[in-house]
């Protein structure tokens, strides 16, 4: 009887361990809560032309998307703490404040204000 327990115990632990890990979403794999902490640059002059916006924060994954106001932009993942996108000249044609946030795994990050001067 003791021998059966010793043989079955590792198999049971392996099974439980595999099941436990499968319950976590991709958001957890990205390094924690989805959050934006900094934009680089954080402002531009209206009409100055397209540029690459780098978004720093946490919890980014390969399916993270940068939103410029409410418009999704093609996003490149640099790391779980940094992603980038190209902001077109049309996006900055007029002065104003723009809300920038990231969406990943059906969650939105906090929004950070970008100034178009």
C-alpha atoms as an extended CHARMM CRD file, in Angstrom:
* protein
*
       117  EXT
         1         1  UNK       CA              0.0000000000        0.0000000000        0.0000000000  PROA      1               0.0000000000
         2         2  UNK       CA              2.8090000000        2.4150000000        0.9150000000  PROA      2               0.0000000000
         3         3  UNK       CA              4.4780000000        1.7280000000       -2.4470000000  PROA      3               0.0000000000
         4         4  UNK       CA              1.2870000000        2.6530000000       -4.3930000000  PROA      4               0.0000000000
         5         5  UNK       CA              1.0210000000        5.9880000000       -2.5740000000  PROA      5               0.0000000000
         6         6  UNK       CA              4.6280000000        6.8450000000       -3.3530000000  PROA      6               0.0000000000
         7         7  UNK       CA              4.1410000000        6.0170000000       -7.0320000000  PROA      7               0.0000000000
         8         8  UNK       CA              0.8280000000        7.8480000000       -7.4120000000  PROA      8               0.0000000000
         9         9  UNK       CA              1.7350000000       10.9490000000       -5.3930000000  PROA      9               0.0000000000
        10        10  UNK       CA              4.1490000000       12.4620000000       -7.9870000000  PROA      10              0.0000000000
        11        11  UNK       CA              1.6170000000       11.8530000000      -10.7650000000  PROA      11              0.0000000000
        12        12  UNK       CA             -1.1160000000       13.5310000000       -8.7240000000  PROA      12              0.0000000000
        13        13  UNK       CA              1.0910000000       16.5390000000       -7.9420000000  PROA      13              0.0000000000
        14        14  UNK       CA              2.0740000000       16.8990000000      -11.5930000000  PROA      14              0.0000000000
        15        15  UNK       CA             -1.5710000000       16.7940000000      -12.6800000000  PROA      15              0.0000000000
        16        16  UNK       CA             -2.6400000000       19.3570000000      -10.0880000000  PROA      16              0.0000000000
        17        17  UNK       CA              0.2740000000       21.6080000000      -10.9590000000  PROA      17              0.0000000000
        18        18  UNK       CA             -0.5990000000       21.6130000000      -14.6650000000  PROA      18              0.0000000000
        19        19  UNK       CA             -4.2440000000       22.3350000000      -14.0110000000  PROA      19              0.0000000000
        20        20  UNK       CA             -3.4610000000       25.1790000000      -11.6410000000  PROA      20              0.0000000000
        21        21  UNK       CA             -1.2940000000       27.0050000000      -14.1540000000  PROA      21              0.0000000000
        22        22  UNK       CA             -3.8440000000       26.8040000000      -16.9450000000  PROA      22              0.0000000000
        23        23  UNK       CA             -6.3360000000       28.9450000000      -15.0130000000  PROA      23              0.0000000000
        24        24  UNK       CA             -4.3060000000       32.1340000000      -15.4220000000  PROA      24              0.0000000000
        25        25  UNK       CA             -4.9770000000       34.5640000000      -18.2500000000  PROA      25              0.0000000000
        26        26  UNK       CA             -2.3870000000       36.0350000000      -20.5740000000  PROA      26              0.0000000000
        27        27  UNK       CA             -2.5350000000       39.3060000000      -18.6000000000  PROA      27              0.0000000000
        28        28  UNK       CA             -0.6920000000       37.6600000000      -15.7440000000  PROA      28              0.0000000000
        29        29  UNK       CA              2.0500000000       36.5100000000      -18.0930000000  PROA      29              0.0000000000
        30        30  UNK       CA              2.6810000000       40.0950000000      -19.1950000000  PROA      30              0.0000000000
        31        31  UNK       CA              4.2170000000       41.1050000000      -15.8860000000  PROA      31              0.0000000000
        32        32  UNK       CA              1.2750000000       42.2570000000      -13.7740000000  PROA      32              0.0000000000
        33        33  UNK       CA             -1.4400000000       44.8610000000      -14.0240000000  PROA      33              0.0000000000
        34        34  UNK       CA             -1.7600000000       46.7250000000      -17.3080000000  PROA      34              0.0000000000
        35        35  UNK       CA             -0.5630000000       50.2790000000      -16.7120000000  PROA      35              0.0000000000
        36        36  UNK       CA              0.9000000000       53.2280000000      -18.6330000000  PROA      36              0.0000000000
        37        37  UNK       CA              3.4720000000       55.3160000000      -16.7620000000  PROA      37              0.0000000000
        38        38  UNK       CA              5.1820000000       57.4120000000      -19.4550000000  PROA      38              0.0000000000
        39        39  UNK       CA              4.9790000000       58.5050000000      -23.0950000000  PROA      39              0.0000000000
        40        40  UNK       CA              8.0190000000       59.4650000000      -25.1590000000  PROA      40              0.0000000000
        41        41  UNK       CA              7.7680000000       61.9970000000      -26.5180000000  PROA      41              0.0000000000
        42        42  UNK       CA              4.9700000000       63.4030000000      -24.3660000000  PROA      42              0.0000000000
        43        43  UNK       CA              4.1530000000       66.3210000000      -26.6660000000  PROA      43              0.0000000000
        44        44  UNK       CA              4.6870000000       67.5080000000      -30.2490000000  PROA      44              0.0000000000
        45        45  UNK       CA              3.8630000000       70.5660000000      -32.3190000000  PROA      45              0.0000000000
        46        46  UNK       CA              0.7310000000       70.2570000000      -34.4600000000  PROA      46              0.0000000000
        47        47  UNK       CA              1.5300000000       69.5300000000      -38.0820000000  PROA      47              0.0000000000
        48        48  UNK       CA              5.1390000000       68.5340000000      -37.3720000000  PROA      48              0.0000000000
        49        49  UNK       CA              4.8280000000       65.1380000000      -39.0710000000  PROA      49              0.0000000000
        50        50  UNK       CA              4.5840000000       61.4620000000      -38.1740000000  PROA      50              0.0000000000
        51        51  UNK       CA              6.6300000000       60.0960000000      -35.2860000000  PROA      51              0.0000000000
        52        52  UNK       CA              7.1470000000       56.9510000000      -33.2250000000  PROA      52              0.0000000000
        53        53  UNK       CA              5.4620000000       57.0300000000      -29.8290000000  PROA      53              0.0000000000
        54        54  UNK       CA              7.0420000000       54.8460000000      -27.1420000000  PROA      54              0.0000000000
        55        55  UNK       CA              4.7550000000       53.8400000000      -24.2880000000  PROA      55              0.0000000000
        56        56  UNK       CA              6.3170000000       52.7040000000      -21.0160000000  PROA      56              0.0000000000
        57        57  UNK       CA              4.4530000000       50.9230000000      -18.2590000000  PROA      57              0.0000000000
        58        58  UNK       CA              3.7580000000       47.3860000000      -17.1440000000  PROA      58              0.0000000000
        59        59  UNK       CA              1.7890000000       44.3000000000      -18.0720000000  PROA      59              0.0000000000
        60        60  UNK       CA              2.2410000000       44.6340000000      -21.8350000000  PROA      60              0.0000000000
        61        61  UNK       CA              1.8000000000       41.4880000000      -23.9180000000  PROA      61              0.0000000000
        62        62  UNK       CA              2.2190000000       40.5940000000      -27.5810000000  PROA      62              0.0000000000
        63        63  UNK       CA             -1.4450000000       41.4820000000      -28.1600000000  PROA      63              0.0000000000
        64        64  UNK       CA             -1.2430000000       44.9390000000      -26.5490000000  PROA      64              0.0000000000
        65        65  UNK       CA             -2.6300000000       47.7690000000      -28.6820000000  PROA      65              0.0000000000
        66        66  UNK       CA             -1.9940000000       51.4950000000      -28.2320000000  PROA      66              0.0000000000
        67        67  UNK       CA             -5.1050000000       53.6630000000      -28.5210000000  PROA      67              0.0000000000
        68        68  UNK       CA             -4.7720000000       57.2850000000      -29.6240000000  PROA      68              0.0000000000
        69        69  UNK       CA             -8.0130000000       58.7530000000      -28.2640000000  PROA      69              0.0000000000
        70        70  UNK       CA            -10.2830000000       55.8600000000      -29.2120000000  PROA      70              0.0000000000
        71        71  UNK       CA             -8.4420000000       54.7990000000      -32.3720000000  PROA      71              0.0000000000
        72        72  UNK       CA             -6.3010000000       51.6220000000      -32.2270000000  PROA      72              0.0000000000
        73        73  UNK       CA             -2.8290000000       51.8490000000      -33.7550000000  PROA      73              0.0000000000
        74        74  UNK       CA             -0.5720000000       49.0460000000      -34.9590000000  PROA      74              0.0000000000
        75        75  UNK       CA              1.6850000000       48.2990000000      -32.0140000000  PROA      75              0.0000000000
        76        76  UNK       CA              5.1440000000       46.7530000000      -31.6720000000  PROA      76              0.0000000000
        77        77  UNK       CA              6.0580000000       45.0480000000      -28.3980000000  PROA      77              0.0000000000
        78        78  UNK       CA              9.5500000000       45.9770000000      -27.2590000000  PROA      78              0.0000000000
        79        79  UNK       CA              9.2530000000       44.3270000000      -23.8220000000  PROA      79              0.0000000000
        80        80  UNK       CA              6.6620000000       43.7110000000      -21.1040000000  PROA      80              0.0000000000
        81        81  UNK       CA              7.4350000000       47.3010000000      -20.0300000000  PROA      81              0.0000000000
        82        82  UNK       CA              7.6040000000       49.0710000000      -23.3920000000  PROA      82              0.0000000000
        83        83  UNK       CA              5.6600000000       49.1670000000      -26.6600000000  PROA      83              0.0000000000
        84        84  UNK       CA              5.6480000000       51.5630000000      -29.5980000000  PROA      84              0.0000000000
        85        85  UNK       CA              3.4500000000       52.7510000000      -32.4320000000  PROA      85              0.0000000000
        86        86  UNK       CA              3.6310000000       55.2440000000      -35.2860000000  PROA      86              0.0000000000
        87        87  UNK       CA              1.4740000000       58.3380000000      -34.9090000000  PROA      87              0.0000000000
        88        88  UNK       CA              0.6390000000       59.7780000000      -38.3160000000  PROA      88              0.0000000000
        89        89  UNK       CA              0.7540000000       63.4100000000      -39.3820000000  PROA      89              0.0000000000
        90        90  UNK       CA             -3.0580000000       63.3160000000      -39.6180000000  PROA      90              0.0000000000
        91        91  UNK       CA             -3.2080000000       62.2930000000      -35.9340000000  PROA      91              0.0000000000
        92        92  UNK       CA             -1.4320000000       65.5030000000      -34.9300000000  PROA      92              0.0000000000
        93        93  UNK       CA             -2.8220000000       67.9120000000      -37.5300000000  PROA      93              0.0000000000
        94        94  UNK       CA             -4.5750000000       70.0400000000      -34.8990000000  PROA      94              0.0000000000
        95        95  UNK       CA             -3.5470000000       71.2370000000      -31.4220000000  PROA      95              0.0000000000
        96        96  UNK       CA             -5.2170000000       69.6340000000      -28.4320000000  PROA      96              0.0000000000
        97        97  UNK       CA             -4.9790000000       67.0200000000      -25.7410000000  PROA      97              0.0000000000
        98        98  UNK       CA             -5.0870000000       63.3440000000      -26.6930000000  PROA      98              0.0000000000
        99        99  UNK       CA             -5.8770000000       60.4270000000      -24.4140000000  PROA      99              0.0000000000
       100       100  UNK       CA             -3.4310000000       57.5210000000      -24.8480000000  PROA      100             0.0000000000
       101       101  UNK       CA             -4.0590000000       54.1110000000      -23.3170000000  PROA      101             0.0000000000
       102       102  UNK       CA             -3.2490000000       50.4610000000      -23.9570000000  PROA      102             0.0000000000
       103       103  UNK       CA             -5.6720000000       47.5810000000      -24.3780000000  PROA      103             0.0000000000
       104       104  UNK       CA             -4.6300000000       43.9450000000      -23.8720000000  PROA      104             0.0000000000
       105       105  UNK       CA             -6.4880000000       40.7880000000      -22.9050000000  PROA      105             0.0000000000
       106       106  UNK       CA             -9.8530000000       42.6210000000      -22.8280000000  PROA      106             0.0000000000
       107       107  UNK       CA             -8.5610000000       45.1730000000      -20.3120000000  PROA      107             0.0000000000
       108       108  UNK       CA             -7.7250000000       48.8740000000      -20.6490000000  PROA      108             0.0000000000
       109       109  UNK       CA             -4.8430000000       50.5500000000      -18.8830000000  PROA      109             0.0000000000
       110       110  UNK       CA             -5.0710000000       53.9590000000      -17.3090000000  PROA      110             0.0000000000
       111       111  UNK       CA             -5.1080000000       56.8390000000      -19.7820000000  PROA      111             0.0000000000
       112       112  UNK       CA             -2.2430000000       59.3300000000      -20.0720000000  PROA      112             0.0000000000
       113       113  UNK       CA             -2.6140000000       62.7510000000      -21.7080000000  PROA      113             0.0000000000
       114       114  UNK       CA             -0.4860000000       63.6300000000      -24.7310000000  PROA      114             0.0000000000
       115       115  UNK       CA             -0.2750000000       67.2990000000      -25.7240000000  PROA      115             0.0000000000
       116       116  UNK       CA             -0.3220000000       68.4140000000      -29.3480000000  PROA      116             0.0000000000
       117       117  UNK       CA              0.8440000000       72.0580000000      -29.1340000000  PROA      117             0.0000000000
